[in-house]
Amino acid sequence: MTPLRQRMIDEMRLRNYSPRTEYQYLSRVRQFAEHYRCSPEKLGLEDIRKFQVHLLHNGVSAEVIGCYVYALRFLYHFVLGRTWPIDRIACPKRARRIPEVMSREEVLAVLGALKNLKHRALLSTVYAAGLRASEATNLLVTDIDSKRMVIHVQLGKFQKDRYVPLSENLLVLLREYWRQYRPKTWLFPNGRCNTPISRRSVARILAKACKAAYVTRRVSPHTLRRSFATHLLEAGTNLRAIQLLMGHRSFNTTAQYTYLSGEEILKTTSPLDFAAPSTGS
């Protein structure tokens, strides 16, 4: 490990960055250094700009280029202490597309297609509690509080704890799962290992379930989380409550679900229908 890499790791850990962010930042900086075959310490703004143009010409999306930008901004500002303004590393404008959500019928079909009890319990927990995949995989057996009917989500995104309601139907399923599998520490362990199941495994399980349920749209575990929030909104839950359940720091993040809900759109009347019908003579 180079001294620069170690310094970067130290700076991220001092700020309590998540392991995923740490991995992403180190990976992007390594690819940047490999492109020029020299240490980033010897490179500057013009080199960064040329690297961004190289990525753009090779069809890399604005979202991925943005990941490089955040990693390089961190490196040059916090690790190398460059004095030039951080925003001089340009960040491309990202396309704002409405993300996919599943209907209630699709979610139930996908969950019903899971023959493996552990897999059904896992994906049901993601949807019923609106969890991120990483939050579901890191649940402990003791995080399920059946007396208070809550799930304790420990150190989710932004290193924040929160409680979410425990669905009665989910509790029945989790009890059935526990009787069969008897997990000891992690609620969803990785096979016989004393480690939690991986997020990649969650994605593979969902993909197989979608295929079995004939759901052809492209979905991910996060789609279940978005569907949870959208279905709550359509059922009349207010946005502030959804914000707390989802663990969002910004209300604006929660407000995006108003665009995903089809209920209000379907209730809207077209201006054409306001006009009185014409009468023939």
Residue, then its C-alpha position, 0 to 999 in steps of 0.5 A: m500500500t502506498p503512503l498516499r493510499q493510506r493517507m486517503i484511507d485515514e482521512m475517510r475513516l476520520r470522517n466515518y465514511s462508509p466502507r462502500t464509499e471508501y471502496q468507491y473513492l479508492s477505486r476511482v483514484r486508482q483508475f485515474a492514476e493508472h490512466y496516467r501511470c503516475s501518482p496523483e500528487k504529480l497531476g493537476l487540474e488540466d490532467i483531471r479535465k483531460f481524464q474527464v474528456h477521455l471518459l466522456h469519449n469512451g461513453v462513460s455516463a454522467e453519473v459515473i463521471g460524477c463518482y470520479v469527480y467526488a473521489l478526486r475532489f476529496l483526494y485533492h482537497f482533504v488529502l493533498g491539500r490543494t489550494w485551488p477551489i474544489d469546484r474547479i473540478a467540473c461535475p457533469k449535469r446528470a439526467r433526471r429520470i423518474p426511477e422505476v417502481m413496482s405495483r403492489e401486484e408485481v411486488l406480491a407476485v415476485l415475493g410469491a415466486l420465491k420458494n426458498l423461505k430464507h429468500r422470501a423472508l429477506l426480500s419481504t423485509v426489504y419491502a415491508a420495512g423500506l430498507r436499503a439492501s445494506e440495512a437488510t443484510n446487516l440486521l441482527v436477530t435482536d433487531i426484531d422487536s416483536k413486543r414493540m413491533v419495530i425493527h431497529v435499523q442500526l447505523g444505516k446511511f449517514q451512520k444513523d439509527r432509526y426504528v421502522p414498524l414491524s409488519e404483522n404479516l412480516l413477523v409471522l413470516l420471520r418466525e416461520y423462517w427462524r424456526q426453520y433456519r435458527p439464525k444466531t447473530w445475523l438475521f440473514p447469514n451468508g450460508r454457514c459463515n458467520t457473516p451477513i449475506s452480501r448485497r450482491s446475493v440479494a440482487r441475484i435473488l431478486a433477479k431470479a424471482c422477477k424472472a419466475a414472476y414474469v416481471t420484465r422491467r429492470v428492478s433492483p433491491h432499491t426498487l423494492r424500497r422505492s415501491f414501499a415509499t410510493h405505496l405508502l404515499e398512495a395509501g395516504t401516508n404524509l411525506r414527513a412520516i415517509q421521510l422518517l421511515m426512509g431515513h432521509r436527511s433531506f425532505n427534498t429526497t422524500a418529495q421525489y416520491t410525489y413524482l412516482s405516485g400515479e394516484e394523484i396523476l390519475k385523479t387529475t382532469s385534463p383541461l379539455d374535459f373542462a369545456a362544455p360538450s358541443t351540441g349539434s344543430 
